[in-house]
Amino acid sequence: MSDTDLTEITFVTQSGINYLIYLTDGSSYFSDYLEFNQKIFMFGFKPDRMLNRHDPRVKDTILDFLTKYFEQKPETALIFVCDTSDKRQDARFKMFNNWFTERIEKSTSNSVIHKTNISFCDENDTNCAHASLLITSQNTKLKMITTAFLELDTTFRTKYEEE
């Protein structure tokens, strides 16, 4: 599988909502880490429109994508940043954490997917942004990438404050 595979996947729910799961280059957040920055990708998903109906298969499809992705690319890492545009990032963060706890923490092949979170808030602690690192236990740079991710607080805070 090449690095360009699985960069964009679309699926349609029974309600007719089109979802996009996408990966983009995340190396710029780790520009000081040449030994692994080309293996870091930003992960996201979004519907083409919102509906009030809950469809559990959306969760299943996204988690299946993550499981298959890491089975095929265990040496990569994904960063998920909750969208802050509508101030619902706290709900998104809670939902993604629940999804992960329910299912992804289970083993995938011979590996476990680990999730590490960082959050940072504005000066009044009223508006927070959240990011998660997803990485497998098979990744030979697990500790180095996790440590670098935890140090990203300043980088993300600067980017977040500029929005």
Residue frames as a rotation matrix with the C-alpha (Angstrom) as fourth column:
MET 1
0.578 0.816 0.000 0.00
0.816 -0.578 0.000 0.00
0.000 0.000 -1.000 0.00
SER 2
-0.352 -0.721 0.597 1.43
0.684 -0.634 -0.362 3.37
0.639 0.281 0.716 -0.96
ASP 3
-0.779 -0.020 -0.626 1.30
0.524 -0.569 -0.634 6.52
-0.343 -0.822 0.454 1.17
THR 4
-0.856 0.492 -0.158 -1.32
-0.511 -0.757 0.407 7.94
0.081 0.430 0.899 -1.18
ASP 5
-0.437 0.726 -0.530 -3.78
0.259 0.667 0.699 5.09
0.861 0.168 -0.480 -0.60
LEU 6
0.085 0.619 -0.781 -6.52
0.949 0.189 0.253 5.62
0.304 -0.763 -0.571 1.96
THR 7
-0.902 -0.406 -0.145 -6.09
0.431 -0.856 -0.285 9.38
-0.009 -0.320 0.948 1.95
GLU 8
-0.624 0.777 -0.080 -9.75
-0.761 -0.628 -0.161 9.99
-0.175 -0.040 0.984 1.15
ILE 9
-0.883 0.468 -0.040 -12.69
0.454 0.871 0.188 7.67
0.123 0.148 -0.981 1.60
THR 10
-0.629 0.761 0.160 -16.34
-0.765 -0.643 0.048 8.57
0.139 -0.092 0.986 1.14
PHE 11
-0.858 0.492 -0.149 -19.42
0.498 0.867 -0.002 6.72
0.128 -0.076 -0.989 2.27
VAL 12
-0.535 0.777 0.332 -23.15
-0.490 -0.605 0.627 7.40
0.688 0.173 0.705 2.27
THR 13
-0.892 0.290 0.348 -25.44
-0.234 0.363 -0.902 6.78
-0.388 -0.885 -0.256 5.23
GLN 14
-0.562 0.773 0.294 -28.94
0.822 0.562 0.091 5.33
-0.095 0.293 -0.951 4.93
SER 15
0.282 0.658 -0.698 -30.19
0.551 -0.707 -0.444 8.89
-0.785 -0.260 -0.562 5.43
GLY 16
0.695 -0.024 0.719 -28.34
0.697 -0.227 -0.681 9.96
0.179 0.974 -0.141 2.30
ILE 17
0.875 -0.467 -0.130 -25.62
-0.369 -0.815 0.447 11.93
-0.314 -0.343 -0.885 4.07
ASN 18
0.674 -0.731 -0.109 -22.23
0.250 0.365 -0.897 11.79
0.695 0.577 0.429 2.37
TYR 19
0.873 -0.486 -0.029 -19.28
-0.080 -0.202 0.976 11.46
-0.480 -0.850 -0.215 4.75
LEU 20
0.606 -0.789 -0.106 -15.68
-0.206 -0.026 -0.978 12.09
0.769 0.614 -0.178 3.92
ILE 21
0.833 -0.551 -0.060 -12.84
0.241 0.263 0.934 10.47
-0.499 -0.792 0.352 5.88
TYR 22
0.822 -0.528 0.213 -9.57
0.012 -0.358 -0.934 12.13
0.569 0.770 -0.288 5.00
LEU 23
0.488 -0.790 -0.369 -5.87
0.725 0.131 0.677 12.21
-0.486 -0.598 0.637 5.80
THR 24
0.900 -0.310 0.307 -3.61
-0.039 -0.758 -0.652 15.17
0.435 0.574 -0.694 5.23
ASP 25
0.047 -0.988 -0.150 0.07
0.453 0.155 -0.878 15.79
0.890 -0.027 0.454 5.79
GLY 26
0.957 0.281 -0.064 0.90
0.168 -0.362 0.917 16.40
0.235 -0.889 -0.394 9.46
SER 27
0.276 -0.947 -0.165 4.67
0.903 0.314 -0.292 16.63
0.329 -0.068 0.942 9.12
SER 28
-0.024 -0.320 0.947 4.80
0.137 -0.939 -0.314 20.40
0.990 0.122 0.067 9.63
TYR 29
0.808 0.353 0.472 3.90
-0.406 -0.248 0.880 19.98
0.428 -0.902 -0.057 13.31
PHE 30
0.809 -0.546 0.218 7.01
0.184 0.587 0.789 17.84
-0.559 -0.598 0.575 13.73
SER 31
0.905 -0.426 -0.002 9.49
-0.151 -0.317 -0.936 19.69
0.398 0.848 -0.351 11.52
ASP 32
0.200 -0.868 0.455 12.27
-0.975 -0.221 0.009 19.19
0.093 -0.445 -0.891 14.11
TYR 33
0.035 -0.092 0.995 11.81
-0.452 0.886 0.098 15.40
-0.891 -0.454 -0.011 13.99
LEU 34
-0.046 -0.123 -0.991 13.09
-0.999 -0.002 0.047 14.32
-0.008 0.992 -0.123 10.59
GLU 35
-0.920 -0.384 0.074 13.31
-0.387 0.921 -0.036 10.72
-0.055 -0.062 -0.997 11.76
PHE 36
-0.682 0.702 0.206 9.50
0.633 0.707 -0.315 10.38
-0.367 -0.084 -0.927 11.77
ASN 37
-0.494 0.570 -0.656 7.71
-0.224 -0.813 -0.538 13.53
-0.840 -0.119 0.529 10.59
GLN 38
-0.663 0.236 -0.711 6.88
-0.734 -0.017 0.679 12.06
0.148 0.972 0.184 7.17
LYS 39
-0.764 0.373 -0.526 4.88
0.319 0.928 0.195 9.34
0.560 -0.019 -0.828 8.94
ILE 40
-0.689 0.535 -0.489 2.49
0.394 -0.290 -0.872 11.75
-0.609 -0.793 -0.011 10.70
PHE 41
-0.731 0.535 0.423 -0.91
0.355 -0.231 0.906 12.48
0.583 0.812 -0.021 9.20
MET 42
-0.774 0.618 0.136 -3.88
-0.545 -0.541 -0.640 14.57
-0.322 -0.570 0.756 10.24
PHE 43
-0.827 0.562 -0.003 -7.07
0.526 0.775 0.350 12.51
0.200 0.288 -0.937 10.36
GLY 44
-0.750 0.641 -0.162 -10.58
-0.439 -0.667 -0.602 13.88
-0.494 -0.381 0.782 10.04
PHE 45
-0.707 0.627 0.327 -14.11
0.704 0.575 0.418 13.14
0.074 0.525 -0.848 8.95
LYS 46
-0.752 0.491 -0.440 -17.09
-0.263 -0.835 -0.484 15.29
-0.605 -0.248 0.757 8.06
PRO 47
-0.123 0.804 0.582 -20.63
0.775 0.444 -0.449 15.01
-0.619 0.396 -0.678 6.71
ASP 48
-0.747 -0.086 0.659 -21.82
0.570 -0.593 0.568 17.07
0.342 0.800 0.492 3.77
ARG 49
-0.232 0.680 0.695 -24.78
-0.459 -0.707 0.539 18.18
0.858 -0.194 0.476 5.90
MET 50
-0.949 -0.107 0.296 -26.11
-0.315 0.280 -0.907 17.67
0.014 -0.954 -0.300 9.39
LEU 51
-0.046 0.944 -0.327 -29.11
-0.222 0.309 0.925 15.56
0.974 0.115 0.196 10.32
ASN 52
-0.063 0.081 0.995 -30.48
-0.976 -0.211 -0.044 15.03
0.206 -0.974 0.092 13.79
ARG 53
0.886 0.427 -0.183 -30.66
-0.405 0.903 0.146 11.29
0.228 -0.055 0.972 13.29
HIS 54
0.086 -0.850 0.519 -28.10
-0.829 0.228 0.510 9.12
-0.552 -0.474 -0.686 15.04
ASP 55
0.827 0.079 -0.556 -26.56
-0.433 0.721 -0.541 6.46
0.358 0.689 0.631 12.80
PRO 56
0.645 -0.592 0.483 -24.28
-0.356 0.327 0.875 4.06
-0.676 -0.737 0.000 14.73
ARG 57
0.688 -0.392 0.611 -22.82
0.673 0.661 -0.333 2.82
-0.273 0.640 0.718 11.43
VAL 58
0.794 -0.472 0.383 -21.01
-0.196 -0.796 -0.573 6.16
0.575 0.380 -0.724 11.01
LYS 59
0.467 -0.613 0.637 -18.98
-0.831 -0.058 0.553 5.33
-0.302 -0.788 -0.537 14.10
ASP 60
0.565 -0.208 0.798 -18.45
0.100 0.978 0.184 1.75
-0.819 -0.024 0.574 12.92
THR 61
0.857 -0.224 0.465 -17.30
0.485 0.043 -0.873 2.87
0.176 0.974 0.146 9.47
ILE 62
0.649 -0.635 0.419 -14.84
-0.560 -0.771 -0.303 5.42
0.516 -0.038 -0.856 10.87
LEU 63
0.365 -0.511 0.778 -13.44
-0.754 0.327 0.569 2.96
-0.546 -0.795 -0.266 13.41
ASP 64
0.736 -0.103 0.669 -13.16
0.377 0.884 -0.278 0.25
-0.563 0.457 0.689 10.74
PHE 65
0.848 -0.447 0.283 -11.19
0.049 -0.467 -0.883 2.72
0.527 0.763 -0.374 8.64
LEU 66
0.441 -0.703 0.559 -8.79
-0.884 -0.448 0.134 3.38
0.156 -0.553 -0.819 11.54
THR 67
0.491 -0.215 0.844 -8.36
-0.332 0.850 0.409 -0.31
-0.806 -0.481 0.345 12.29
LYS 68
0.806 -0.151 0.572 -7.61
0.549 0.552 -0.628 -1.19
-0.221 0.820 0.528 8.66
TYR 69
0.804 -0.527 0.275 -5.35
-0.281 -0.744 -0.606 1.82
0.524 0.410 -0.746 8.25
PHE 70
0.305 -0.723 0.620 -3.15
-0.941 -0.128 0.313 0.84
-0.147 -0.679 -0.719 11.18
GLU 71
0.617 -0.104 0.780 -3.11
0.044 0.994 0.097 -2.82
-0.786 -0.026 0.618 10.16
GLN 72
0.780 -0.271 0.564 -1.63
0.616 0.168 -0.770 -1.70
0.114 0.948 0.298 6.83
LYS 73
0.208 -0.685 0.698 0.53
0.123 -0.690 -0.713 1.16
0.970 0.234 -0.059 8.12
PRO 74
0.719 0.147 -0.679 1.63
0.646 0.219 0.731 0.43
0.256 -0.965 0.063 11.70
GLU 75
-0.270 -0.918 -0.289 4.63
0.958 -0.286 0.015 2.78
-0.097 -0.273 0.957 11.48
THR 76
-0.477 0.171 0.862 2.48
0.251 -0.914 0.320 5.86
0.842 0.369 0.393 10.94
ALA 77
-0.653 0.367 -0.663 0.63
0.662 -0.150 -0.735 8.02
-0.369 -0.918 -0.145 13.45
LEU 78
-0.202 0.688 0.697 -2.57
0.645 -0.442 0.624 10.01
0.737 0.576 -0.354 13.09
ILE 79
-0.922 0.011 -0.387 -3.56
0.291 -0.639 -0.712 13.24
-0.255 -0.769 0.586 14.78
PHE 80
-0.135 0.950 0.281 -7.23
0.833 -0.044 0.551 14.09
0.536 0.308 -0.786 15.17
VAL 81
-0.978 -0.101 -0.182 -8.12
0.180 -0.849 -0.496 17.71
-0.104 -0.518 0.849 16.01
CYS 82
-0.166 0.985 -0.048 -11.72
0.907 0.133 -0.399 18.47
-0.387 -0.110 -0.916 16.91
ASP 83
-0.341 0.167 0.925 -13.29
0.640 -0.680 0.359 21.15
0.688 0.714 0.125 14.73
THR 84
-0.606 0.046 -0.794 -13.74
0.690 -0.466 -0.554 24.39
-0.395 -0.884 0.251 16.70
SER 85
-0.904 0.121 0.409 -15.71
0.208 -0.712 0.671 26.39
0.373 0.692 0.618 14.12
ASP 86
-0.033 0.979 0.200 -19.10
-0.065 -0.202 0.977 25.95
0.997 0.020 0.070 15.79
LYS 87
-0.356 -0.236 0.904 -17.87
-0.854 -0.311 -0.417 25.78
0.380 -0.921 -0.091 19.42
ARG 88
0.750 0.647 0.137 -18.95
-0.654 0.695 0.298 22.10
0.097 -0.313 0.945 19.67
GLN 89
0.009 -0.861 -0.508 -15.42
-0.570 0.413 -0.710 20.73
0.822 0.296 -0.487 20.00
ASP 90
-0.570 -0.189 0.800 -15.98
-0.811 0.288 -0.510 19.53
-0.134 -0.939 -0.317 23.59
ALA 91
0.431 0.813 0.390 -18.89
-0.642 0.581 -0.501 17.35
-0.634 -0.035 0.773 22.44
ARG 92
0.716 -0.240 -0.656 -16.84
-0.527 0.431 -0.732 16.03
0.458 0.870 0.182 19.51
PHE 93
-0.359 -0.926 0.115 -13.93
-0.735 0.205 -0.646 15.24
0.575 -0.317 -0.755 21.81
LYS 94
-0.326 0.333 0.885 -16.16
-0.767 0.453 -0.454 13.37
-0.552 -0.827 0.108 24.25
MET 95
0.745 0.661 -0.092 -17.84
-0.568 0.557 -0.606 11.45
-0.349 0.504 0.790 21.41
PHE 96
0.437 -0.652 -0.620 -14.52
-0.555 0.347 -0.756 10.45
0.708 0.674 -0.210 19.80
ASN 97
-0.575 -0.634 0.517 -13.12
-0.789 0.262 -0.556 9.36
0.217 -0.728 -0.651 23.19
ASN 98
0.069 0.695 0.715 -16.22
-0.699 0.545 -0.463 7.23
-0.712 -0.468 0.524 23.80
TRP 99
0.834 0.205 -0.513 -15.95
-0.540 0.501 -0.677 5.63
0.118 0.841 0.528 20.37
PHE 100
0.004 -0.953 -0.302 -12.31
-0.656 0.225 -0.720 4.86
0.754 0.201 -0.625 20.92
THR 101
-0.556 -0.189 0.809 -12.85
-0.813 0.323 -0.484 3.42
-0.169 -0.927 -0.334 24.39
GLU 102
0.424 0.840 0.337 -15.72
-0.693 0.541 -0.476 1.24
-0.582 -0.032 0.812 23.17
ARG 103
0.968 0.191 0.164 -13.91
-0.030 0.734 -0.678 -0.34
-0.250 0.651 0.716 20.29
ILE 104
0.685 -0.717 -0.126 -10.47
-0.317 -0.138 -0.938 0.74
0.656 0.683 -0.322 19.10
GLU 105
0.131 -0.689 0.713 -8.66
-0.991 -0.066 0.118 -0.01
-0.035 -0.722 -0.692 22.34
LYS 106
0.762 0.109 0.639 -9.17
-0.129 0.992 -0.016 -3.65
-0.635 -0.070 0.769 21.43
SER 107
-0.249 -0.946 0.208 -6.30
0.015 0.211 0.977 -5.27
-0.968 0.246 -0.038 19.64
THR 108
0.790 0.288 -0.541 -5.85
-0.548 -0.065 -0.834 -4.92
-0.275 0.955 0.107 15.90
SER 109
0.571 -0.570 -0.591 -3.86
-0.166 0.625 -0.763 -7.87
0.804 0.534 0.262 14.62
ASN 110
0.192 -0.611 -0.768 -0.76
0.848 0.497 -0.183 -8.04
0.493 -0.616 0.614 16.84
SER 111
-0.775 -0.536 0.335 -0.98
0.390 -0.822 -0.415 -4.44
0.498 -0.191 0.846 17.91
VAL 112
0.104 0.763 -0.638 -2.89
0.947 -0.272 -0.172 -2.06
-0.305 -0.586 -0.751 20.14
ILE 113
-0.066 -0.053 0.996 -3.81
0.527 -0.850 -0.010 1.45
0.847 0.524 0.084 19.07
HIS 114
-0.336 -0.128 -0.933 -2.90
0.907 -0.312 -0.284 3.97
-0.255 -0.941 0.221 21.75
LYS 115
0.340 0.459 0.820 -4.58
0.579 -0.790 0.202 7.36
0.741 0.406 -0.535 22.07
THR 116
-0.447 -0.484 -0.752 -2.95
0.866 -0.446 -0.228 10.33
-0.225 -0.753 0.619 23.78
ASN 117
0.499 0.742 0.448 -4.88
0.794 -0.599 0.108 13.58
0.348 0.302 -0.888 24.23
ILE 118
-0.772 -0.526 -0.356 -3.90
0.623 -0.737 -0.263 17.20
-0.124 -0.425 0.897 24.61
SER 119
0.410 0.869 0.276 -6.27
0.859 -0.470 0.203 20.09
0.306 0.154 -0.940 25.27
PHE 120
-0.761 -0.581 -0.290 -5.63
0.642 -0.738 -0.206 23.77
-0.094 -0.343 0.935 25.59
CYS 121
0.304 0.943 -0.135 -7.95
0.947 -0.315 -0.068 26.61
-0.106 -0.107 -0.989 26.45
ASP 122
0.213 -0.166 0.963 -8.11
0.340 -0.912 -0.232 30.34
0.916 0.376 -0.138 25.93
GLU 123
-0.700 -0.641 0.315 -6.97
-0.025 -0.420 -0.907 32.66
0.714 -0.643 0.278 28.69
ASN 124
-0.297 0.676 0.674 -10.40
-0.937 -0.342 -0.071 32.45
0.183 -0.653 0.735 30.40
ASP 125
-0.950 -0.106 0.293 -10.57
-0.157 0.975 -0.157 28.64
-0.269 -0.195 -0.943 30.18
THR 126
-0.076 0.996 -0.046 -13.90
-0.449 -0.076 -0.890 29.04
-0.890 -0.047 0.453 28.38
ASN 127
0.823 0.298 -0.484 -13.03
-0.557 0.251 -0.792 27.80
-0.115 0.921 0.373 24.90
CYS 128
0.043 -0.816 0.577 -10.83
-0.450 0.500 0.740 24.72
-0.892 -0.291 -0.346 24.58
ALA 129
0.388 -0.047 -0.920 -9.34
-0.870 0.309 -0.383 22.91
0.302 0.950 0.079 21.61
HIS 130
0.410 -0.161 0.898 -8.62
-0.471 0.806 0.360 19.19
-0.781 -0.570 0.254 21.70
ALA 131
0.228 -0.400 -0.888 -6.30
-0.892 0.280 -0.355 16.91
0.391 0.873 -0.293 19.76
SER 132
0.678 -0.022 0.734 -5.61
-0.376 0.849 0.372 13.18
-0.631 -0.528 0.567 19.93
LEU 133
-0.280 -0.796 -0.537 -2.63
-0.960 0.240 0.146 11.16
0.012 0.556 -0.831 18.76
LEU 134
0.821 0.454 0.346 -3.41
-0.430 0.891 -0.148 7.66
-0.375 -0.027 0.927 17.48
ILE 135
-0.018 -0.909 -0.416 -0.42
-0.945 0.150 -0.289 5.34
0.326 0.388 -0.862 17.23
THR 136
0.778 0.323 -0.538 0.13
-0.228 0.944 0.237 1.58
0.585 -0.062 0.809 17.37
SER 137
0.739 -0.513 0.436 2.21
-0.380 0.217 0.899 -0.31
-0.556 -0.830 -0.034 19.88
GLN 138
0.599 -0.514 0.614 4.11
0.718 0.684 -0.128 -1.72
-0.354 0.517 0.779 16.87
ASN 139
0.867 -0.273 0.417 5.41
0.054 -0.779 -0.624 1.72
0.495 0.564 -0.661 15.91
THR 140
0.245 -0.873 -0.423 9.14
0.884 0.380 -0.272 1.65
0.398 -0.307 0.864 16.59
LYS 141
-0.734 -0.480 0.481 9.06
0.297 -0.863 -0.408 5.39
0.611 -0.157 0.776 17.37
LEU 142
0.206 0.934 -0.291 6.07
0.681 0.077 0.728 5.17
0.703 -0.348 -0.621 19.74
LYS 143
0.289 -0.116 -0.950 7.72
0.897 -0.313 0.311 6.88
-0.334 -0.943 0.013 22.73
MET 144
-0.746 -0.654 -0.128 9.48
0.550 -0.713 0.434 9.53
-0.375 0.254 0.892 20.64
ILE 145
-0.632 0.584 0.509 6.31
0.314 -0.408 0.857 10.46
0.709 0.701 0.075 18.71
THR 146
0.367 0.804 -0.468 4.16
0.775 0.014 0.631 10.48
0.514 -0.595 -0.618 21.85
THR 147
-0.045 -0.477 -0.878 6.63
0.837 -0.498 0.228 12.75
-0.546 -0.724 0.422 23.65
ALA 148
-0.933 -0.316 0.173 6.80
0.355 -0.723 0.593 15.10
-0.062 0.615 0.786 20.66
PHE 149
-0.247 0.929 0.275 3.00
0.502 -0.121 0.857 15.18
0.829 0.350 -0.436 20.49
LEU 150
0.418 0.401 -0.815 2.70
0.907 -0.137 0.398 16.11
0.048 -0.906 -0.422 24.15
GLU 151
-0.415 -0.665 -0.621 5.10
0.625 -0.704 0.337 18.99
-0.661 -0.248 0.708 23.47
LEU 152
-0.605 0.210 0.768 2.84
0.704 -0.309 0.639 20.31
0.371 0.928 0.039 20.68
ASP 153
0.162 0.761 -0.628 0.75
0.935 -0.321 -0.148 22.31
-0.315 -0.563 -0.764 23.12
THR 154
-0.215 -0.323 -0.922 2.56
0.139 -0.944 0.298 25.53
-0.967 -0.064 0.248 22.19
THR 155
-0.984 -0.175 0.045 2.30
0.055 -0.058 0.997 24.88
-0.171 0.983 0.067 18.45
PHE 156
-0.405 0.905 0.128 -1.41
0.831 0.306 0.464 24.09
0.381 0.295 -0.876 18.60
ARG 157
0.123 0.445 -0.887 -2.10
0.781 -0.596 -0.190 27.00
-0.613 -0.669 -0.421 20.95
THR 158
-0.615 -0.424 -0.664 -0.48
-0.046 -0.822 0.568 29.42
-0.787 0.380 0.486 18.47
LYS 159
-0.947 0.295 0.124 -2.45
0.190 0.207 0.960 27.98
0.258 0.933 -0.252 15.54
TYR 160
-0.210 0.921 -0.327 -5.68
0.964 0.250 0.087 27.96
0.162 -0.297 -0.941 17.58
GLU 161
-0.036 0.146 -0.989 -5.28
0.556 -0.819 -0.141 31.58
-0.830 -0.555 -0.051 18.69
GLU 162
-0.866 -0.345 -0.361 -4.75
-0.100 -0.588 0.803 32.68
-0.489 0.732 0.475 15.07
GLU 163
-0.699 0.645 0.308 -8.13
0.673 0.447 0.590 31.27
0.243 0.620 -0.746 13.94
